[in-house]
Each structure stands twice: as C-alpha cells, then as structure tokens.
Amino acid sequence: METLGLSYNHLPLHLRECFLYLGGFPEDFKFEVKRLMWLWVAEGFIQQDGNRSLEDIAKGYLMDLVDRNLVIVAGRRKSNGGLKACKMHDLIGSYA
C-alpha cells in the first residue's frame, strides 16, 4: 500500500487527473481502453501536443499509469497485443 501511495504522490498533474477520473468506475470494472481514452479527451484531460494525435497522447498517459502499477491490464488484443481493457489495481479500490 505504501508503494502505491508513493506512485500516486509522484504523479505529474496531467496523470493525476486521468487517474482520479478512474475513481468514477465501480470496483473491479474492466474499462475498454479506447472508450476510456476518448472520455479523457472529452473531459479535457488530453491536450494537443505537437504532431501527436490525441489518441496517441492518451495511450501514453494510460501506459504511464500501467507502468506505475496504478492500473492493471485486463485484456490484450489478439491481433497486435495492444491494450484492450484495463482496471484499477485491487489495492487502490479497497483503499479509496
């Protein structure tokens, strides 16, 4: 739990907003990655950055949260191994 707290405390602001948004989902809810990324865009959490698409930026944010063990991969695409679904880390759901 302490490690998860450190992961959260060291999140940059743009990732904190995206992570806190996940708190609106029910516990153990598997969210579709593509839909989540567009929800983040619609909420204004994802801003244009040079030539990168909003989807690529959102995907990078999600991968940062996965790499920090705050979000768990719950499914991968068979075609290319990309993320299909994710969920909150179990310890975070019980902590919140």
VENMO-V335589 format. One record per helix or strand of 2 or more residues. SS is the DSSP state (helix for helix, strand for strand). FROM is the first residue (numbers start at 0). LEN is the number of residues. If there is no record, write none. Layout:
BEGIN
ss=SS from=FROM len=LEN
ss=SS from=FROM len=LEN
END
This chain:
BEGIN
ss=helix from=1 len=8
ss=helix from=12 len=12
ss=strand from=30 len=2
ss=helix from=32 len=11
ss=helix from=53 len=14
ss=strand from=70 len=6
ss=strand from=82 len=6
ss=helix from=89 len=6
END
